[in-house]
Amino acid sequence: MSSTAPTLEGLRPLERSSVALLGVIFPLIWALDRRWWQLSPDVLVILAILPLSWRLARQHSAVQPSRPRFTLPAAILLGIGILANQMTLMAFGWSWLAVSYFLPATSISPARLGCLLTGAFPWVLTDGDPIGWWFRLTGAHLTALTYEAAGYHVVAHGTELVVGGIPISVEAACGGMKLLQVLMSGGVALTALQFPRQRGFWIMVGLLPVLAWLANTLRIIVITGWSLRFGIDAAAGAFHTWGAMGVIGTMLGSYLALSHWISKRFA
């Protein structure tokens, strides 16, 4: 049975200082790279993962607390992230240290809890530009193939499309980073609740980026179809938001159904 995080009483003075320092560093990580505020202020909702992680650890308590392990590499990773102002490095370094020192002793594996805690940072949103570009490019390409197969004349130049004479620009806002951040943070949280110790956890986590890409690509295809049917202005209006929400809801339903099936397979 694995366990993490000894109690505060079992920590040496230096380790207690480390706990206090981690508490100070957490808000600083959010403050160091504030691009998330311009991109999506509502991403603050992912902070709910912190109390969720604590609650999950308490629900699966361990008989014997263990000493923190691999804390030096995690501290180095956190330090490099702070110096380079890289949210991803800071998120993973802080999360591993938090699993080692913050959370109650638990039978859930440290790797699983660390993965959950990284969802409390907007690292996908701030550092995911290369992924966003790939999402846009492949989404535009698949959209072009879809409407060519449907009989429309399509001209494609990277992320710029002309479908049936209507120009479609798959801009950075269509990169799917907000969607991927929501799915990675919320999806990992849902997965941790459903698979706290089962093998299905890692299968579902691995599927999250795939589902985000599928949802984003389907969103581009649907918005393009709406433009063809009702015009660009209609697609750029309320449908751009609510139509996208419908696609996201569909993909979330698919995710929940898939996780339910996998939970039965690994029961």
PESUL-V237893 format. One record per residue. N is the residue number from 0. RES is the residue in one small letter. PHI is phi as a letter, one per 30 degrees, with the letter a starting at -180 (999 if undefined). OMEGA is omega in radians with two decimals (* if undefined). BURIAL is I if it has 16 or more other C-alpha atoms within 10 Angstrom, else O. Layout:
N_RES_PHI_OMEGA_BURIAL ; N_RES_PHI_OMEGA_BURIAL
This chain:
0_m_999_-3.14_O ; 1_s_d_3.12_O ; 2_s_a_3.13_I ; 3_t_b_2.93_I ; 4_a_h_2.99_I ; 5_p_d_3.10_I ; 6_t_d_3.13_O ; 7_l_e_-3.14_O ; 8_e_d_-3.11_O ; 9_g_d_-3.12_O ; 10_l_c_3.02_I ; 11_r_d_-3.13_O ; 12_p_e_3.14_O ; 13_l_d_3.13_O ; 14_e_d_3.08_O ; 15_r_d_3.08_I ; 16_s_d_3.12_O ; 17_s_d_3.10_I ; 18_v_d_3.13_I ; 19_a_d_-3.14_O ; 20_l_d_3.10_O ; 21_l_d_3.11_I ; 22_g_d_3.11_O ; 23_v_d_-3.06_O ; 24_i_d_-3.06_I ; 25_f_e_3.12_I ; 26_p_d_3.12_O ; 27_l_d_3.11_O ; 28_i_d_3.10_I ; 29_w_d_-3.07_I ; 30_a_d_-3.08_O ; 31_l_d_3.14_O ; 32_d_b_-3.03_I ; 33_r_c_3.11_O ; 34_r_d_3.13_O ; 35_w_e_-3.12_I ; 36_w_d_3.09_O ; 37_q_d_-3.06_O ; 38_l_d_-3.08_O ; 39_s_a_-3.11_O ; 40_p_e_-3.10_O ; 41_d_d_3.09_O ; 42_v_d_3.09_I ; 43_l_e_-3.12_O ; 44_v_d_-3.11_O ; 45_i_d_3.07_I ; 46_l_d_3.12_O ; 47_a_d_3.14_O ; 48_i_d_-3.14_I ; 49_l_d_3.10_O ; 50_p_d_3.10_O ; 51_l_d_3.14_I ; 52_s_d_3.12_I ; 53_w_d_-3.12_I ; 54_r_d_-3.12_O ; 55_l_d_3.11_I ; 56_a_d_3.13_I ; 57_r_d_-3.13_I ; 58_q_d_-3.12_O ; 59_h_b_-3.05_I ; 60_s_d_3.13_I ; 61_a_c_3.13_I ; 62_v_d_-3.05_O ; 63_q_b_3.08_O ; 64_p_d_3.13_I ; 65_s_b_3.07_I ; 66_r_d_3.08_O ; 67_p_d_-3.14_I ; 68_r_b_3.08_I ; 69_f_h_-3.11_O ; 70_t_d_-3.14_I ; 71_l_d_3.07_O ; 72_p_e_3.13_O ; 73_a_d_3.12_I ; 74_a_d_3.10_I ; 75_i_d_3.12_O ; 76_l_d_3.11_I ; 77_l_d_3.14_I ; 78_g_d_3.10_I ; 79_i_d_3.13_O ; 80_g_d_3.12_I ; 81_i_d_-3.12_I ; 82_l_d_-3.11_O ; 83_a_c_-3.09_O ; 84_n_h_3.11_O ; 85_q_c_-3.08_I ; 86_m_e_-3.09_I ; 87_t_d_3.13_I ; 88_l_d_3.12_I ; 89_m_d_-3.10_I ; 90_a_d_-3.09_I ; 91_f_d_3.11_I ; 92_g_d_-3.13_I ; 93_w_d_-3.07_I ; 94_s_d_3.14_I ; 95_w_d_3.10_I ; 96_l_d_3.13_I ; 97_a_d_3.08_I ; 98_v_d_-3.09_I ; 99_s_d_-2.99_I ; 100_y_c_-2.99_I ; 101_f_d_-2.95_I ; 102_l_d_3.08_I ; 103_p_d_3.08_I ; 104_a_e_-3.02_I ; 105_t_b_3.09_I ; 106_s_d_3.07_I ; 107_i_d_-3.07_I ; 108_s_d_3.10_I ; 109_p_e_-3.13_I ; 110_a_d_-3.13_O ; 111_r_d_3.11_I ; 112_l_d_3.09_I ; 113_g_d_3.08_I ; 114_c_d_3.12_I ; 115_l_d_-3.09_I ; 116_l_d_3.11_I ; 117_t_d_3.10_I ; 118_g_d_3.11_I ; 119_a_d_3.12_I ; 120_f_b_-3.13_I ; 121_p_d_-3.04_I ; 122_w_d_3.08_I ; 123_v_d_-3.10_I ; 124_l_d_-3.05_I ; 125_t_d_-3.03_I ; 126_d_c_-3.01_I ; 127_g_c_-3.11_I ; 128_d_e_3.11_O ; 129_p_d_3.10_O ; 130_i_d_3.12_I ; 131_g_d_3.11_I ; 132_w_d_3.13_I ; 133_w_d_3.07_O ; 134_f_e_-3.11_I ; 135_r_d_-3.07_I ; 136_l_d_-3.12_I ; 137_t_d_3.09_O ; 138_g_d_3.11_I ; 139_a_d_-3.13_I ; 140_h_d_-3.13_I ; 141_l_d_3.07_I ; 142_t_d_3.11_I ; 143_a_d_3.13_I ; 144_l_d_-3.13_O ; 145_t_d_-3.07_O ; 146_y_d_2.97_I ; 147_e_d_3.12_O ; 148_a_d_3.12_O ; 149_a_d_3.07_O ; 150_g_j_3.12_O ; 151_y_d_3.01_O ; 152_h_d_-3.05_O ; 153_v_b_3.00_I ; 154_v_c_-3.08_O ; 155_a_b_3.03_I ; 156_h_b_-3.10_O ; 157_g_i_-3.14_O ; 158_t_c_3.11_I ; 159_e_c_-3.11_I ; 160_l_b_2.91_I ; 161_v_b_-3.07_I ; 162_v_c_-3.13_I ; 163_g_h_3.14_O ; 164_g_i_-3.14_O ; 165_i_c_3.14_O ; 166_p_d_3.12_I ; 167_i_b_3.12_I ; 168_s_c_3.11_I ; 169_v_d_-3.02_I ; 170_e_d_-3.10_O ; 171_a_e_3.12_O ; 172_a_d_3.12_O ; 173_c_c_-3.10_I ; 174_g_d_3.07_I ; 175_g_i_-3.10_I ; 176_m_d_3.08_I ; 177_k_d_3.13_I ; 178_l_d_-3.13_I ; 179_l_d_3.10_I ; 180_q_d_3.13_I ; 181_v_d_-3.11_I ; 182_l_d_-3.12_I ; 183_m_d_-3.13_I ; 184_s_d_-3.13_I ; 185_g_d_-3.12_I ; 186_g_d_3.10_I ; 187_v_d_3.11_I ; 188_a_d_3.12_I ; 189_l_d_-3.12_I ; 190_t_d_3.13_I ; 191_a_d_3.11_I ; 192_l_d_-3.09_O ; 193_q_d_-3.11_I ; 194_f_b_-3.10_I ; 195_p_d_-3.14_I ; 196_r_b_-3.11_O ; 197_q_d_-3.13_O ; 198_r_d_-3.10_O ; 199_g_e_-3.14_I ; 200_f_e_-3.05_I ; 201_w_d_3.07_O ; 202_i_d_-3.11_O ; 203_m_d_3.10_I ; 204_v_d_3.11_I ; 205_g_d_-3.14_O ; 206_l_d_-3.06_O ; 207_l_e_3.10_I ; 208_p_d_3.12_I ; 209_v_d_3.13_O ; 210_l_d_3.10_I ; 211_a_d_3.12_I ; 212_w_d_3.13_I ; 213_l_d_-3.14_I ; 214_a_d_-3.12_I ; 215_n_d_3.13_I ; 216_t_d_3.10_I ; 217_l_d_3.10_I ; 218_r_d_3.13_I ; 219_i_d_3.14_I ; 220_i_d_-3.12_I ; 221_v_d_-3.14_I ; 222_i_d_3.08_I ; 223_t_d_3.11_I ; 224_g_d_3.10_I ; 225_w_d_3.10_I ; 226_s_d_3.14_I ; 227_l_d_-3.07_I ; 228_r_d_-3.00_O ; 229_f_b_3.12_O ; 230_g_j_-3.07_O ; 231_i_d_-3.09_I ; 232_d_d_3.13_O ; 233_a_d_-3.13_O ; 234_a_d_-3.11_I ; 235_a_d_-3.11_O ; 236_g_d_-3.06_O ; 237_a_d_-3.11_O ; 238_f_d_-3.13_I ; 239_h_e_3.13_I ; 240_t_d_-3.05_O ; 241_w_d_3.05_O ; 242_g_d_3.11_I ; 243_a_d_3.12_I ; 244_m_d_3.09_O ; 245_g_d_3.11_O ; 246_v_d_3.13_I ; 247_i_d_3.11_I ; 248_g_d_3.11_O ; 249_t_d_-3.13_O ; 250_m_d_3.10_I ; 251_l_d_3.08_I ; 252_g_d_3.10_O ; 253_s_d_3.13_O ; 254_y_d_-3.13_I ; 255_l_d_3.12_I ; 256_a_d_-3.14_O ; 257_l_d_3.14_O ; 258_s_d_3.10_I ; 259_h_d_3.13_O ; 260_w_d_-3.13_O ; 261_i_d_3.13_I ; 262_s_d_3.10_I ; 263_k_d_3.14_O ; 264_r_d_-3.08_O ; 265_f_c_3.14_O ; 266_a_d_*_O
